[in-house]
Amino acid sequence: MLEQIEIKKVASYDETGIQINDLKRVNFIYGANGCGKTTISNFLLNQINPKYLECSSKWKNNTPLKTLVYNKAFREFNLGRGKLEGIFTLGQASTEQVALIESKSEQLKQIKKDGDGIYNSLKTIVDSKEQLESDFKDNAWSDVYKKYDVIFNEAFDKVKSKERFKDKLLVEFGSNTAILKTVEELKESAKTIFGEIPIDITEIPNFNFDRIDELIKNPIWKKIIVGKADVDIAKLIQKLNINDWVNQGRDYIQEDTCPFCQQKTITEDFKSQLEDYFDETYISDLKTIKELKQEYNQLIENLVNGLNSIEDSQKELTNSKLNLEVFSAYLKTLISQNTANNEILKGKIKEPSRSFELTSLKDQLALIQGLINDANTEIIKHNSIVLNFKTEKSNLINEVWKFLIEEYKTHITVYNTSITGKNTGISKLETQIETKRVSYLEIKAEITELSKTVTSVQPTIDEINRLLISYGFLNFKIVPSTEEGFYQIQRENGELAESTLSEGEITFITFLYYLQLAKGGNTEDSVNDERILIIDDPISSLDSNVLFVVSTLIKEIIKNIKGDSGNIKQIIILTHNVYFHKEVSYEGINRGPGDRPFFWILRKNNKISSIYPYHQNNPIQTSYELLWREIKDWENNSGTTIQNTMRRILENYFNILGKKRDDYLIGKFIYQEERDICRSLLSWVNEGSHTLPDDLFIELPEGTIIKYLKVFENIFKLTGNIGHFNMMMGIEEV
């Protein structure tokens, strides 16, 4: 059964939308045309349509039922194909077959009833479990967390919500093996350990300078690099010690012109001697010193950059273990020594014939390396303390939780016992539900098989035609279609009538078809499915006399729903016609067993639809009913209008409708005293309805009103109209 419908973000429903809550077996929704009724019925007809993405429905026990919707879409679909799809019913079944199916259906109904009972029990125990968990969570939060939050805040670091705290408390209760300490001991430890947390320090990276030392010690820097000695010009070059000068001058020789005297003195023989003098060995040595210089410069640059980076990063630390003052001094000295070496290397490149010696950086680098090693030693010690601190803190946290669970032990034990019991109960009920579900499916399958052998579409034809004749529709009828399993609408002369039907005839015949579909099914195995009915304005274009026919048919369905008879379990009726609403929701249907219907009014203001619940009070009433309501509720108002109300009721019912005058009513009383009281009543109501009440009447009317209300009731009793009185006063007859 539907319990709730939510419609929003579609048609005239905004993002807030509406909620139709607390739906009953019988429900009436009244609203003017265009206020959104058809949107509701179309949603229930096709809930998976993307346009209804923001809409939803809630079913009892989360069990949806087959939903049959009658609205404009139903009429257009079923009469838009030139034929009506056949409806299977049990009409041709034998008495024994029907009895067997009904017996099985009763078993099915009982299983469902039992299942609902078990489900409700399950829901009750689940709700009580959730309440138990909620209460425990709230109590643990107020009794434990709030009590010790300030003292042991660090222990609650990751459980600062009620749910997480509850879960942690239960987990610790089952697993904590820490030593139990007193709260005073824990407080004392917390002063030290639950303070500022030391953090790990990253060790300073080390570096290797062996290759730099090798480059500085390379003998090539001291080597005197000169040309070949056995060449004729070698003696002069070496005597004058102009190796480097001559080598540089080679680059300026152009053809046969001397770069110095600008005379054509350069012969081929001279050029050859120069080439022989500066041979491959000379060239190779020059290449080597250039490559070694480049490698040295690159290594030194990387080293100095790395050391500068260490200096910068250590300056940012508040607890650096590096002696930055000494480190900076050593680094400056290293940079200075490297600058000197760079000048020497440049000199060697310029004058290979000279012997140079580079300054060793080994000692300076060793000093820097020593500072880094000392710092890393201190960092290791610090990190060891941090690690031990974490262990101590972890131990203290465990001890705090041990204390908490021990203090709250009784409550936790009671809670765990209760939860275990409820979980056991839930498990048993879930097993029972599954057993009922299996039984339900088995019996439903049996009913389906039985129905297949006794169902037919012909009883639907007969029933619709019977209703058409009964209500005066004699110029057409339903006949089997040439296509098996379908119907057609045929005139008396044999012509198909679908295209010539009036709007009212289409409405009436499709509604009769819908009622048969509600009782049967389009397939043999769906005849006995439980279903709910959604009926949206079934009296559109109908004559007033047919309106009462339709309302009569629906009231019969409502009667069966209220009595839980048949497979229709719920009905929702939507209409804009006040007369149809009054007729179909007639007060008489509220008598007898079953829940009373619920009522809603759907309105649209500023193009936005909204709904207003009235529950068991029908908001659509006649003025005559309103008069009776004032009689019933006289104690809730001033009572000043009750005389006029009584007069109007008596005039309407007896004088106007019954043609009975006051003398007739007075004469129904046997004793003269009673007649006088009746005459007094009639005088009282006439006086009170035509004059303003005096002060005495206003001060104390209760006694007078109660006395005359009894006479008012006796008038109906003595005239044989007590049934009307009871009906209008809402008094159940026994």
SELUM-246490 format. One line per field, with one value per residue (C-alpha): residue number from 0; residue in one letter; x, y, z negated. Coordinates in steps of 0.5 Angstrom, whole numbers. Example, Ala and Ser with C-alpha at 12.3 -4.5 7.8 and 13.67 -1.06 7.14 Angstrom:
2
k (0;1)
r (a;s)
c1 (25;27)
c2 (-9;-2)
c3 (-16;-14)
END
This chain:
734
k (0;1;2;3;4;5;6;7;8;9;10;11;12;13;14;15;16;17;18;19;20;21;22;23;24;25;26;27;28;29;30;31;32;33;34;35;36;37;38;39;40;41;42;43;44;45;46;47;48;49;50;51;52;53;54;55;56;57;58;59;60;61;62;63;64;65;66;67;68;69;70;71;72;73;74;75;76;77;78;79;80;81;82;83;84;85;86;87;88;89;90;91;92;93;94;95;96;97;98;99;100;101;102;103;104;105;106;107;108;109;110;111;112;113;114;115;116;117;118;119;120;121;122;123;124;125;126;127;128;129;130;131;132;133;134;135;136;137;138;139;140;141;142;143;144;145;146;147;148;149;150;151;152;153;154;155;156;157;158;159;160;161;162;163;164;165;166;167;168;169;170;171;172;173;174;175;176;177;178;179;180;181;182;183;184;185;186;187;188;189;190;191;192;193;194;195;196;197;198;199;200;201;202;203;204;205;206;207;208;209;210;211;212;213;214;215;216;217;218;219;220;221;222;223;224;225;226;227;228;229;230;231;232;233;234;235;236;237;238;239;240;241;242;243;244;245;246;247;248;249;250;251;252;253;254;255;256;257;258;259;260;261;262;263;264;265;266;267;268;269;270;271;272;273;274;275;276;277;278;279;280;281;282;283;284;285;286;287;288;289;290;291;292;293;294;295;296;297;298;299;300;301;302;303;304;305;306;307;308;309;310;311;312;313;314;315;316;317;318;319;320;321;322;323;324;325;326;327;328;329;330;331;332;333;334;335;336;337;338;339;340;341;342;343;344;345;346;347;348;349;350;351;352;353;354;355;356;357;358;359;360;361;362;363;364;365;366;367;368;369;370;371;372;373;374;375;376;377;378;379;380;381;382;383;384;385;386;387;388;389;390;391;392;393;394;395;396;397;398;399;400;401;402;403;404;405;406;407;408;409;410;411;412;413;414;415;416;417;418;419;420;421;422;423;424;425;426;427;428;429;430;431;432;433;434;435;436;437;438;439;440;441;442;443;444;445;446;447;448;449;450;451;452;453;454;455;456;457;458;459;460;461;462;463;464;465;466;467;468;469;470;471;472;473;474;475;476;477;478;479;480;481;482;483;484;485;486;487;488;489;490;491;492;493;494;495;496;497;498;499;500;501;502;503;504;505;506;507;508;509;510;511;512;513;514;515;516;517;518;519;520;521;522;523;524;525;526;527;528;529;530;531;532;533;534;535;536;537;538;539;540;541;542;543;544;545;546;547;548;549;550;551;552;553;554;555;556;557;558;559;560;561;562;563;564;565;566;567;568;569;570;571;572;573;574;575;576;577;578;579;580;581;582;583;584;585;586;587;588;589;590;591;592;593;594;595;596;597;598;599;600;601;602;603;604;605;606;607;608;609;610;611;612;613;614;615;616;617;618;619;620;621;622;623;624;625;626;627;628;629;630;631;632;633;634;635;636;637;638;639;640;641;642;643;644;645;646;647;648;649;650;651;652;653;654;655;656;657;658;659;660;661;662;663;664;665;666;667;668;669;670;671;672;673;674;675;676;677;678;679;680;681;682;683;684;685;686;687;688;689;690;691;692;693;694;695;696;697;698;699;700;701;702;703;704;705;706;707;708;709;710;711;712;713;714;715;716;717;718;719;720;721;722;723;724;725;726;727;728;729;730;731;732;733)
r (m;l;e;q;i;e;i;k;k;v;a;s;y;d;e;t;g;i;q;i;n;d;l;k;r;v;n;f;i;y;g;a;n;g;c;g;k;t;t;i;s;n;f;l;l;n;q;i;n;p;k;y;l;e;c;s;s;k;w;k;n;n;t;p;l;k;t;l;v;y;n;k;a;f;r;e;f;n;l;g;r;g;k;l;e;g;i;f;t;l;g;q;a;s;t;e;q;v;a;l;i;e;s;k;s;e;q;l;k;q;i;k;k;d;g;d;g;i;y;n;s;l;k;t;i;v;d;s;k;e;q;l;e;s;d;f;k;d;n;a;w;s;d;v;y;k;k;y;d;v;i;f;n;e;a;f;d;k;v;k;s;k;e;r;f;k;d;k;l;l;v;e;f;g;s;n;t;a;i;l;k;t;v;e;e;l;k;e;s;a;k;t;i;f;g;e;i;p;i;d;i;t;e;i;p;n;f;n;f;d;r;i;d;e;l;i;k;n;p;i;w;k;k;i;i;v;g;k;a;d;v;d;i;a;k;l;i;q;k;l;n;i;n;d;w;v;n;q;g;r;d;y;i;q;e;d;t;c;p;f;c;q;q;k;t;i;t;e;d;f;k;s;q;l;e;d;y;f;d;e;t;y;i;s;d;l;k;t;i;k;e;l;k;q;e;y;n;q;l;i;e;n;l;v;n;g;l;n;s;i;e;d;s;q;k;e;l;t;n;s;k;l;n;l;e;v;f;s;a;y;l;k;t;l;i;s;q;n;t;a;n;n;e;i;l;k;g;k;i;k;e;p;s;r;s;f;e;l;t;s;l;k;d;q;l;a;l;i;q;g;l;i;n;d;a;n;t;e;i;i;k;h;n;s;i;v;l;n;f;k;t;e;k;s;n;l;i;n;e;v;w;k;f;l;i;e;e;y;k;t;h;i;t;v;y;n;t;s;i;t;g;k;n;t;g;i;s;k;l;e;t;q;i;e;t;k;r;v;s;y;l;e;i;k;a;e;i;t;e;l;s;k;t;v;t;s;v;q;p;t;i;d;e;i;n;r;l;l;i;s;y;g;f;l;n;f;k;i;v;p;s;t;e;e;g;f;y;q;i;q;r;e;n;g;e;l;a;e;s;t;l;s;e;g;e;i;t;f;i;t;f;l;y;y;l;q;l;a;k;g;g;n;t;e;d;s;v;n;d;e;r;i;l;i;i;d;d;p;i;s;s;l;d;s;n;v;l;f;v;v;s;t;l;i;k;e;i;i;k;n;i;k;g;d;s;g;n;i;k;q;i;i;i;l;t;h;n;v;y;f;h;k;e;v;s;y;e;g;i;n;r;g;p;g;d;r;p;f;f;w;i;l;r;k;n;n;k;i;s;s;i;y;p;y;h;q;n;n;p;i;q;t;s;y;e;l;l;w;r;e;i;k;d;w;e;n;n;s;g;t;t;i;q;n;t;m;r;r;i;l;e;n;y;f;n;i;l;g;k;k;r;d;d;y;l;i;g;k;f;i;y;q;e;e;r;d;i;c;r;s;l;l;s;w;v;n;e;g;s;h;t;l;p;d;d;l;f;i;e;l;p;e;g;t;i;i;k;y;l;k;v;f;e;n;i;f;k;l;t;g;n;i;g;h;f;n;m;m;m;g;i;e;e;v)
c1 (0;2;4;7;8;12;12;17;20;15;9;6;10;17;23;19;14;8;8;2;3;0;-4;-10;-14;-19;-16;-20;-16;-20;-18;-20;-18;-10;-8;-4;-8;-6;1;0;-4;1;7;4;3;10;15;21;20;26;21;19;27;25;19;18;13;14;11;9;14;18;13;10;4;1;-2;-7;-9;-15;-14;-14;-8;-11;-17;-13;-8;-14;-19;-13;-12;-19;-19;-19;-14;-18;-18;-18;-23;-25;-32;-32;-30;-34;-36;-31;-25;-27;-28;-21;-18;-21;-19;-11;-12;-15;-8;-4;-8;-6;1;1;-2;2;8;6;6;13;15;12;15;22;21;19;25;30;27;28;35;36;34;38;44;42;41;48;51;48;49;57;58;55;57;64;67;64;67;74;75;79;83;85;83;89;86;80;83;80;73;70;63;58;58;66;66;61;64;71;69;66;72;76;72;73;80;84;89;93;95;89;91;88;85;91;96;93;93;100;103;98;101;108;106;100;104;107;109;116;117;122;128;130;138;142;145;152;156;162;168;173;173;174;181;183;182;186;192;192;200;198;197;205;207;211;207;212;213;217;225;228;225;230;226;225;232;230;223;226;231;227;222;216;212;206;207;208;203;198;201;199;192;194;198;195;198;205;205;208;203;208;212;207;212;212;217;212;215;212;218;216;209;211;216;211;206;212;213;206;205;199;202;202;195;192;195;192;185;186;187;181;176;179;178;171;169;172;168;162;163;165;159;154;158;157;150;148;152;148;142;143;145;138;134;137;136;129;129;127;131;137;142;147;152;150;155;161;158;157;165;167;163;166;173;171;168;175;179;175;176;184;184;179;185;190;186;185;193;194;190;193;200;201;208;208;207;202;199;192;190;187;180;180;181;176;171;173;171;164;163;165;160;154;156;156;149;146;149;144;138;139;138;133;129;130;127;121;120;120;115;110;110;109;104;100;101;98;92;91;91;86;81;82;80;74;72;73;69;63;63;56;53;57;56;48;48;52;47;41;44;46;39;36;40;38;31;32;36;30;25;28;28;21;20;24;20;13;16;18;11;8;11;9;2;2;5;-1;-6;-3;-3;-10;-12;-10;-15;-21;-20;-23;-24;-31;-34;-31;-35;-41;-40;-39;-45;-49;-47;-48;-55;-57;-55;-59;-53;-57;-54;-47;-44;-37;-36;-30;-25;-23;-16;-16;-15;-18;-25;-28;-34;-40;-46;-53;-52;-46;-41;-35;-37;-30;-30;-37;-37;-39;-34;-38;-39;-32;-31;-36;-34;-27;-28;-32;-27;-22;-26;-26;-19;-18;-22;-18;-12;-9;-6;-8;-3;-4;-12;-10;-5;-6;-7;-8;-13;-11;-18;-17;-23;-27;-34;-31;-36;-41;-49;-51;-55;-48;-44;-48;-47;-40;-40;-44;-39;-33;-37;-38;-30;-29;-34;-29;-23;-25;-27;-21;-25;-22;-15;-16;-12;-12;-16;-14;-19;-18;-23;-25;-33;-35;-42;-38;-34;-40;-43;-37;-35;-42;-41;-45;-38;-35;-39;-38;-31;-24;-21;-24;-22;-17;-18;-14;-15;-10;-9;-5;-3;1;2;5;1;0;-4;-8;-9;-16;-15;-22;-26;-29;-27;-33;-39;-46;-49;-54;-48;-45;-51;-51;-43;-45;-50;-44;-39;-43;-39;-33;-36;-40;-47;-50;-52;-55;-62;-62;-58;-64;-69;-66;-65;-72;-75;-71;-72;-79;-83;-79;-78;-83;-88;-89;-91;-90;-96;-95;-88;-91;-97;-92;-90;-95;-95;-98;-91;-87;-91;-90;-83;-83;-87;-82;-76;-80;-81;-74;-71;-75;-74;-66;-66;-69;-67;-60;-59;-60;-55;-57;-57;-50;-48;-50;-53;-51;-57;-62;-58;-57;-64;-67;-62;-65;-72;-69;-66;-73;-77;-73;-74;-81;-82;-79;-72;-67;-63;-62;-61;-55;-52;-52;-49;-44;-47;-46;-52;-52)
c2 (0;7;11;17;21;27;31;37;40;38;42;47;44;48;45;45;41;37;31;27;23;18;15;11;5;10;17;23;29;35;40;45;44;45;45;39;33;29;30;26;21;21;20;14;11;12;13;11;17;22;28;25;25;29;25;19;14;10;4;0;-5;-3;-7;-4;-7;-7;0;1;9;11;18;22;18;11;13;15;9;4;7;10;3;1;-5;-6;-11;-17;-18;-25;-26;-32;-31;-38;-42;-47;-46;-51;-48;-41;-44;-47;-41;-37;-41;-41;-33;-33;-37;-32;-26;-29;-31;-23;-21;-25;-23;-16;-17;-20;-14;-9;-13;-13;-6;-5;-8;-5;2;0;-2;4;8;4;6;13;13;10;14;21;18;16;23;27;22;20;25;31;29;28;32;38;33;28;32;28;21;24;27;22;21;28;26;22;16;16;16;11;6;7;6;-1;-3;-1;-5;-11;-11;-6;-10;-4;-3;0;7;12;18;22;18;19;26;27;23;28;34;32;27;31;37;40;34;34;32;28;32;30;28;33;29;28;29;26;30;24;26;33;31;27;33;37;32;31;32;35;42;41;39;43;43;45;43;37;38;35;41;46;52;48;51;58;57;54;59;65;61;63;56;59;66;62;57;63;67;60;62;69;66;68;65;67;74;74;77;81;84;84;81;75;71;65;59;53;50;54;52;45;46;49;43;39;42;43;35;31;30;37;38;32;35;42;38;34;40;44;37;37;44;43;37;41;47;43;39;45;48;43;42;49;50;44;47;53;49;46;53;56;50;49;57;56;50;53;47;46;41;44;50;55;60;55;52;59;61;54;55;62;59;54;59;63;57;55;62;62;55;57;63;58;53;59;61;53;54;60;58;51;51;53;49;50;47;47;49;42;43;36;39;45;40;35;41;42;34;34;39;35;29;32;35;28;25;30;29;21;22;27;23;17;21;23;16;14;20;17;10;13;18;11;8;13;14;6;7;13;9;3;7;10;3;1;7;6;-2;-3;1;-2;-9;-8;-4;-10;-15;-11;-11;-18;-20;-15;-18;-25;-23;-19;-25;-30;-25;-24;-32;-32;-27;-31;-37;-33;-30;-37;-40;-34;-35;-42;-41;-35;-40;-45;-39;-37;-45;-45;-39;-41;-46;-42;-35;-32;-26;-27;-26;-19;-18;-20;-16;-9;-10;-12;-5;-1;-4;-3;4;6;5;1;3;0;-6;-10;-16;-20;-17;-21;-21;-26;-23;-17;-13;-8;-3;-5;-1;-5;-5;-9;-2;-1;5;7;13;15;15;21;24;22;15;14;16;11;5;6;7;0;-3;0;-3;-10;-9;-8;-14;-18;-18;-17;-24;-30;-30;-23;-24;-25;-20;-15;-8;-1;4;11;14;21;25;19;23;28;30;25;27;28;21;17;21;18;11;12;14;8;3;6;6;-1;-2;3;-2;-8;-4;-2;-9;-12;-16;-18;-16;-8;-6;2;7;14;19;25;30;37;36;38;34;28;29;29;23;18;21;20;20;13;10;12;7;-1;-4;-1;6;12;16;21;28;33;39;41;49;53;60;64;58;54;48;46;41;42;35;35;27;24;31;32;39;39;39;42;48;43;39;45;46;40;40;47;43;37;43;48;47;49;56;61;58;64;62;55;57;59;53;49;53;52;44;43;48;44;37;38;44;44;37;34;39;38;44;46;43;36;36;38;33;27;28;24;28;35;37;34;38;44;43;42;48;52;49;52;59;59;57;62;68;66;66;73;77;78;74;78;79;73;68;70;69;62;59;51;49;52;49;42;42;44;39;33;36;37;30;27;31;26;20;21;22;16;20;18;15;21;25;19;20;27;27;22;17;9;5;-1)
c3 (0;2;-5;-2;5;6;13;14;20;25;28;23;17;15;12;5;8;4;0;-1;-8;-12;-6;-8;-4;-2;0;4;7;9;14;19;26;28;20;22;20;27;26;19;23;29;24;21;28;30;24;28;33;33;32;25;23;17;15;10;7;1;0;-6;-8;-2;2;8;11;18;20;24;26;30;33;40;42;40;44;50;50;49;55;59;62;65;60;53;50;47;39;36;30;27;29;33;27;23;16;14;18;15;8;9;12;6;1;4;4;-3;-5;-1;-5;-11;-10;-8;-14;-18;-14;-16;-23;-23;-19;-24;-30;-26;-25;-32;-35;-30;-32;-39;-37;-34;-40;-45;-41;-40;-48;-49;-45;-48;-55;-54;-50;-56;-62;-59;-54;-57;-64;-61;-55;-58;-62;-56;-50;-46;-47;-44;-38;-33;-36;-37;-35;-39;-34;-33;-41;-42;-37;-40;-47;-45;-41;-47;-52;-48;-46;-51;-55;-58;-66;-70;-73;-77;-74;-79;-75;-68;-70;-72;-66;-61;-64;-60;-55;-52;-51;-45;-40;-38;-31;-27;-23;-17;-17;-13;-6;-6;1;4;6;8;15;14;10;15;20;16;15;22;25;31;27;26;33;37;44;50;57;60;59;65;70;72;69;63;60;61;58;52;51;52;47;52;53;51;55;61;60;59;66;70;70;73;79;86;92;92;88;82;76;73;78;84;89;93;89;88;92;93;89;83;83;83;77;73;74;73;66;64;65;63;56;55;57;53;47;48;49;43;38;42;40;33;32;34;30;24;25;26;19;15;18;16;9;7;9;5;-1;0;0;-6;-10;-7;-9;-16;-17;-17;-22;-29;-32;-27;-30;-25;-27;-22;-24;-23;-17;-14;-15;-13;-6;-5;-6;-1;4;3;4;10;13;13;16;22;23;23;28;33;32;34;40;42;41;42;41;34;28;23;17;14;7;4;2;-2;-9;-8;-6;-11;-16;-13;-13;-20;-22;-18;-21;-28;-26;-24;-30;-34;-29;-30;-38;-37;-33;-37;-43;-38;-37;-44;-45;-41;-44;-51;-48;-45;-52;-56;-51;-52;-59;-59;-55;-60;-65;-62;-60;-67;-70;-65;-65;-68;-62;-57;-59;-60;-53;-50;-53;-50;-43;-43;-45;-40;-34;-36;-35;-29;-26;-28;-25;-18;-18;-19;-14;-9;-11;-9;-3;0;-2;1;7;7;6;11;16;15;16;22;25;23;26;32;33;31;34;40;43;45;38;38;45;41;35;39;44;38;34;41;42;34;35;41;46;51;58;58;54;53;58;59;64;70;67;61;54;56;56;60;60;64;66;66;74;73;75;71;66;64;69;67;60;56;51;45;48;49;42;39;43;42;34;35;38;33;27;30;31;23;22;27;31;38;37;34;29;26;25;17;16;11;14;12;16;18;21;24;26;28;30;35;40;37;36;29;28;31;25;20;24;23;16;14;18;14;8;8;9;3;-1;1;0;-7;-9;-6;-1;6;9;9;3;4;8;9;12;15;18;19;19;13;14;16;10;5;8;8;1;-2;-9;-9;-7;-13;-17;-19;-19;-17;-17;-15;-9;-9;-5;-1;2;8;10;14;13;17;21;16;13;6;2;-5;-9;-12;-14;-17;-16;-9;-7;-1;-5;-3;-7;-11;-13;-16;-20;-23;-24;-28;-33;-34;-36;-40;-46;-42;-40;-44;-42;-40;-33;-36;-36;-28;-27;-30;-26;-19;-20;-23;-17;-12;-14;-16;-13;-6;-5;-9;-9;-16;-20;-28;-30;-27;-31;-37;-36;-36;-44;-48;-54;-55;-59;-53;-48;-52;-52;-44;-43;-48;-44;-37;-40;-43;-36;-33;-38;-38;-30;-29;-35;-39;-45;-52;-57;-61;-55;-54;-61;-62;-56;-57;-61;-56;-50;-53;-55;-48;-44;-48;-45;-38;-38;-41;-35;-30;-34;-35;-28;-26;-23;-29;-23;-20;-26;-28;-21;-21;-28;-27;-32;-30;-30;-34)
END
